[in-house]
Amino acid sequence: MYKVLIVDDEPTIRAGLQTLIDWEHYGFKVVGDAMNGREALSKYDELAPHLIIIDIRMPVMDGLQVIEQIRATDTSCRFLILTGYADFEYAKRAILGRVDGYILKPVDEEEMIAELVRVHKHLQKQDELENITAQSASRRREELIQALLAADTVQLQLPSADLEGLIGASKGGYQVLLIQPATTQASDSRLYSTIKQGLIDKFESAERGVVFSSHSCLGILLKEPVADARARRTVYSEIRSCLPEISFHVAIGSAVKQIKDVSVSFQEAAELLTYHYLCADELIVRHNVNLDGDHPAIPDMASLAEKLYYAIDLGNRESLERLLERTGAELVACDRSESGLKTNYAQLTSLALNKLAGQNDKTYTIVQDSMSIIAQIYVQPNLAALQACLRRQLCDLASRISGSGNEPVLKQVMDFIERHYAENLKLDTLAELFNYTSGYLGKIFKNYTGAHFHTYLDQVRIRKAIELLGEGLKVHQVAERVGYANADYFHSKFKKYVGESPSSYKGKAAK
């Protein structure tokens, strides 16, 4: 609907015109009226009408003065003059070519309708021309942006000042923001157009940036850099409002001072998008994914899995969560991609679960019921969700496997040694699980048990060896089962604690 303002000093004419015509039927809507020229100018500024129907002779300021003032800055507003017969020739000569028509008083309904139909056609044609011009400018601007992003020097023959004229001057630099839908929903052409128009309304209308397309992404060439965390949150929320039902990732490159350098910001934003798995519901920026940091080699997965296995077996939730946090930091440092993170987490978890399953029949059954943990890793939408899922599942598994998680730390350590004496146990590993230094844990362990950690471990192993020798196993078999890879070393340890060799002890036990 085109907006109409009626201006006449006679109230009956203003009211009569509003009721005489079915305005909406002819594509118009009366949005206001004024009783003199000065009020008409005020209403014009407030309502921005497309058509003004105005009397010539009025107090304070006449209609011709109003038209001249508006025409000084606005060539698109249309005018229909209301005039008496005596003023008709005067009005016609005074503003020939500056109005769309003249209507004699008293107003004839058919004459008014004919004028409205004619003005409506002019307004429609004017809109079409403006749309064509805007679309042409938009296409040219987007072509220019594509050339800038690709650093295409062949197409970029315009001086920087002309480039800024087409795209807009910057307030502190230019910055490229890329939006990548996480679902195929946005591939629907109508939805894509709706999203793009929403971004245009949000950013271009406020002259904050220019919206463009780039392969599977939508982009915004920002003319006002996003400087801090608060600004990033605001921009993210604005984009979210344009994509309310769609999951998406959004990254932003560093600001550049000159428009010819925006390809640098674009390349950085595109690279940052590849790390979207690290960032949930936030704008991805350089420092979030540590692009400048070192990328160490993948850590020893067997060693990490062993610690995870021990942490689950201990059943201590705090220790397990702490280990998962440290382990996660190591995995992220070496590979920040979605596929790499999922693969490494799945491998780590699988190794730890396999160790648990081989412990005894009870743990084997529990672990088999929990193997879906691996599959769940691959369906998590981001790193935070993956880590939360794994933490929840493994803590639940730990509580089912071990009932000692709430025991005092030293009791937990002693129970742990009873279950794992045959493995390559290290005080350093246990100290890490309980967030102690090895020196401190060793000291309080000795005070509690009366023996150093390794002495206590040897005592447990020899006690278990005595039981196995009594069952008739060969010496080398016993040595291996209680954690001594070298039979001679086992022999010396056994003789130290028992006072005779394992073979002699076995011979006596057999008699």
N, C-alpha and C positions, 0 to 999 in steps of 0.2 A: 504494500500500500504506500502511495505517495502522500506526504504530509502537506496539509493546507492550512494557511493562516489567513483569516478574514479580518480586514481593517476598514472600519467605517465609524464615523462619529454618531451615527444613528443606531441606537440599540435595536429597534425593530428590524432594521435591515440585517444586522449581524445575526439576530435570532432567526429571522425569516430564511436567510440563505442556508442555515444549518438544517432546517427542517424541510425546505423546499426540494432539495436534491437527495437522491439515494446515493450518497458519496461512494460507499464501498462497492456498489454495483459498477461504478465506473473507474475503480482502482484508486480511490482517494480516501483519506481520513482527515477530518477537521481536527487539528490538534490544539487550536487556540484562536482567540480573537483579540483585537485591540481597538481602542476608541480614538487614537490619534497617532500621528507619525512617530513621536518619540517613544510611545509605548510599543509601537510596531517594531522599531529597531531593537528594543529590549527583548521582545518575544522572538524576534528573528535569531538573536544571539543564543537564546535559551533553547529554542525548539528546532532550529535548522530546517525550516520547511522547504519543500521542493517547489511549491506554488504559493504565491501571495496574491489574493484578490483584494484590491485596494482602491479606495475612493481618492479622488484628487483633492477636493476642497475639504480640509479638516483644520481644526484649531491646533495651535502649538507648532505643528510641522505638517506641511501638506504632503500628498502622495508622491508628487514628482521629486521632492527633496529626498524622501525615503528611498525611492528607486535609484537615484543618483548615488546616494551613499552606499547602498548595498552593491550596486554595479561596480563601484570602485575596486572591490575586492572579490566579488563573486559574479562570474559570468554564466553560471549554470542554473541559478535560481530563475524560475519562470514567473511572469506577472500577467494578471488580467486586471485591466482598469475598469472601475465602476465610475460612470460619469453621466451627468445630466446632458440633455440635448444642447443646451447653450454652450457648454464647455467642450463639446465633442471635437470640433475642428482645432481648438487650442491644444487639447491634449494630444491629438494626432500629430500636429506639427512639432510639439515640444519634445516628444520622445519617440519619433519615428524610428522604427527598427529596434527599439530597446524593450518592447513589451510584446507579449504573444497575442493580445487581443483587447478589444474595447467592448464593454457591455453597457448599453444605455439603461438608465433607470427610468421607470421601474423595471426590475429584472424580469425578463421573459424566461420561463423554465426551459423551453426547447432551445433557445439561443444559448443559455448557459451550458446545457448538456453538450451541444455541438462544440462549444469552445473547450469544454473539459475533454472530450474525445480527442480533439486535435492536440491539446497540450499533452495528454497521456501518450500519444504516439511519439511526440517529440522527446519526452522523458525516457521512453523505452529505447529509442534510437540512441539517445545520449548515453544511457547505461551500457548499451551494447558496444558503442565506440570506446567507452572507458574501460570495459572489460577486455576488449581486444588489445587496447594499448597496455593495460596492466599485465595481461598474459604474455604479450610480446616482451615487455620489460622483464617480467619474471623469468621467461625462458632465456633471455640474453644474460640475465644475472646468474642463473644456474649454470649456463654454459661457461660463463666466466669463472665461476667458483670451481667447476670441474677442472678447468685448465689450471687454475691456481693450485688445486690439490695435487694434480699430477705434475706440477712444476713444468708445464708445457710452454716453453719459451716461444715456440712458433706462434701459438695463439695469443700469447700475452705481449702484444706489441704496444699496448696502451701505457702511457706513463702512470706512475703510482697515483698521481692526483686524479687522473681520469678513472682509474680503478676504484679509488675511494668514492668518486662521484657516483658510480654505478652501484656500489655495494654499501657505501655509507662510511662516514668517518668514525674512527674508534675513540673510545674513552680509556686510554691506557694500554691498548694492545688488542690483538685478535687471538681468538682461541677456538679450536674446533672441538665440538662435542658430537659423539656418535651414539646412536640409539639402535640396538640390535634386538628385535623381538625374539623371545626364547621359545615361542611356539609358532606353528604354521598358520595360526589364525590370521596374523597380520598380512599373509600373502593374498588374502581376498582383496581384490582391487578396490572395491567400494570402501571396505574398512580401512585400507591403506590410505585412500584419499581423505577419509574422515579424520584419521589420525594426523596426517600431514597438515590439513587445514586447521586442526586444533592447535598444532604447534605454531603455524603461521599467525593465528589470532593471538597466541600468547606472546610470541617473541618478535615477529615482524611488525605487528601493529604498534607495538611499543618501541619500535626501532632499536631493539636490543640485539638483534641478530637476523641472519638470513637462513631460511630453511632450505635444505637441498636433499636430493636422493643420492645414495652411493651404494651400488650393488644391493645387498640385502638389508642395508641400514638406511636410516634417516639421519641426517646431520643438521647441525646448527652452527653456522659461522658466527660466533658471538663477537659483538663489537664492544662489549664491556666485560673484561675478564672476571672469572669467578675467583675471588681472592682468598677466601678463608673457609673454614669448616661450616660456619653458619650459612654462608652464601651457597655452598655446595648442597646443604640440606634443603635450602629454599628452592634451588633449581631442580633438584631431584623431585621434590613434591609437586612442582609445576608440571614436570613431565609426566609424573604419575597421574595427575588430573586429566591429562590428554589421552592416557592409555589405561583407563580404569579397570578393564577386564582382561588385560594382557600382561603376561610376564615378560620382562625385558631386562637387558643389561645396558648400562650407559657408562661411557668412559669419556674423559676429557683430557686433551693434550695440554702441554704447557703453553703459556701465552707467548706470542711473538710481537715485536714492536711494529714491523712493517707488513703490509698486506701481501707483498710478494713472497713472504716467508711462511705463509700459512700451511704449506705442504709439510713442514717440519712438525707442526702441531697435529696435523691430520695423521701422519705416519705414527706418531706416538699414541694417539687415541686408538688407532686401529690395532696396534700392538697390545695396548692395555686391555682391549676387549678379549684377547685370547686368554687373559687371566681372570675372566669374569667369575670363575668358580670360587675364587678366594673371597669375593665380596658379595654379600647378600644385602639387597635393598639399600644400596648406597651408590654414590657416584664414584667410579673407579679413577683414582689419580695415581700419579707416578709413585709417591712415597708409600701408598697402600700395598703395593706389590713389590716394593724394593727393587726396581729395575736396575738401580745402580749398584746393588750389592753383589757379592760373590755367589756363585752357584757351586757349592761343594759337591763332591761325588756322592752317589747314593750310599748311605751308611751301611754298615754290616747288618743285613737283615736278620741273619741267624742270631747275632748277639742281641738285637732289639727284641726279637721274638722270644728269646730265652727269658729276658727280663719281664716281658709281658706275661709269659707263662707262669713265672714265679709270682708275679703280682696277683694274677687271677687265683692261683692256688692258695696264696696267703689269705685271700678273702677280705683284705683290708681295703675298704672303699676309698679312703683318703689316699692311700699309697697308689692304688690303681689309677685314680683320676690324675694324680700328680705325674705318674709315669706317662699316661696317655698325652698329657699336655706337652711334656718334654719331647716325647717321640714325635708328636704332630709337628712341632717346630722344626725338628730335623728333617722330616719328610718334605715339608713345605720349602725349606731352604734349598733342597737339591732339585726339586721338580715342582713348578707351580701350575702346570697344566692340569686340566680336569682328568684326562685319561691317565696321566702319570700318577696323580694323587690317588685315584681310585685303584689303580693297579698295585701301587706300593702298599696302600692300606690293606687291600685284599690279601696280598702275599704275606704281610706281617701277621695278620689275624689268622690266616690259614696255618702258618707254621706254628703259632702258639697253640691253636686248637688241636693240631695233630700231636703236639707234645703232651697236652692234657689227656687226649684220648688214649695215649699209650701208657698212662700212669697205672690204671687198674680198671677193672670191669665197671665199677660205679661211675668213674669219670668218663669212661668210654660211652656209656649210655646217655649221660647228661650232655656230652659234647655232640653226639649224633643228633640229639633233639634241638641243638642250637646252631647247626650248620647253616641255617638260613641267614645267619649274620652276614656271611660272605655276599650272598645275593643282594641283601639290603644295601650294602655299600655302593653298589652300582646304580641304584635308583635315586640316590639322594641329590637334591637340586643344587646344593652348594656345599662348600667345605664345612661351614658351621653346622649345617644339618647332618652331614656325615659324621662329624666328631660327636655331636650330641647323641646320635643314634648308636654309635659304637660304644660310647661311654655308658649309656643306659643298658645296652644288651650285655656288655661284658661285666658290668657291676652285678647285674642279675645272675649271670652265670657264676660269678665268683661266690655269691651268697648261697647258691645251690651246691657248689662243690665243697666249700669250706665253712665250718661253723666257728672258726677261731678268730674271725676278723675283729671281734670286740674284746679279745683277751689282751692282757698287758703285752707290750712289745716284746719283752724278753721271753715270755711264754710262747708267743707266736714264733719267734726265732727258733726256740728249742723244738717246737712241734714241726717246724719246717725242716729242720735238720733230720728229724726222725723219718720224714717222708722222702727226703731227697739226698740222703747220705751217699748214695751211689753216684751222684752227679758231681760235676766239677764246681763245687760250691766255693764262692769267694765272699769274704767279709765285705769287700767294696760293693758288691752287687746288692747285698742285703742292706747295707748302710744307705745306698741310693734309694732303695724302695721305701725305707722309713724316713727319708729326708734327714739322715744323720751323716756326720763324717765317720769314716771307717775307724779313726782313732777313738772317737767318743763311744761308738757302739762297742768296739772291742773292750774298752775299759769297763763299761757298765755290765757287759756280758761276763767278764772275769769276776767282777764283784758279786754277781748273782750266782754263777755256777761254780766258782772257785778254779776255773780252768780257762786258758786262752781259747779263742774260737777254734783254731786248728787242732789244738789238743783235744777239745771236746768232740770235734768231728771225728778224729781218729778213734777216740774211745767208743763212740757210737758204731763206727765201722767195724772195729774189732769185736764188739759185742754181737753184732749181726753176723760176723764171720764165724764166731764160735757156734752160733745156732746152725749155720749152713754146713759147717764141717761135721756137726753132729748128725746132720741128715744124710751124710755120705758123699757129698759133692767133692770133686777133686780140688786140690789147692788152687790151681790156676783159674778154675771156674769160680771159686769163692772170691779170689782176688778181684776178678773182673766185676762180679756182682756187687761188691761192696765199695767199688769206686777206685780201685788201684789198677791202673793199666799195666804196670810193671810188676810181675810176680816176685822178683827179688826184693823190690821196695816193700811189697806187702809182707814178705817174709821177715824183713828187718823190723817193720812196725809191729807185727804180731809178737815177735820175740821180745821186743821192748816192753810191751804192755802185759803179756801173759807169762813171760819168762822162759818160754821154749818155742821151738819152731812150729809152724802150723801142721807140718807133716807128722811131727812127734805127737802133737796134741790130738790129731785125728786118729793116730794109731792107738793111743790110750783110750780115746772115746769109743773106739770100735770094740775094745775088749770087754 
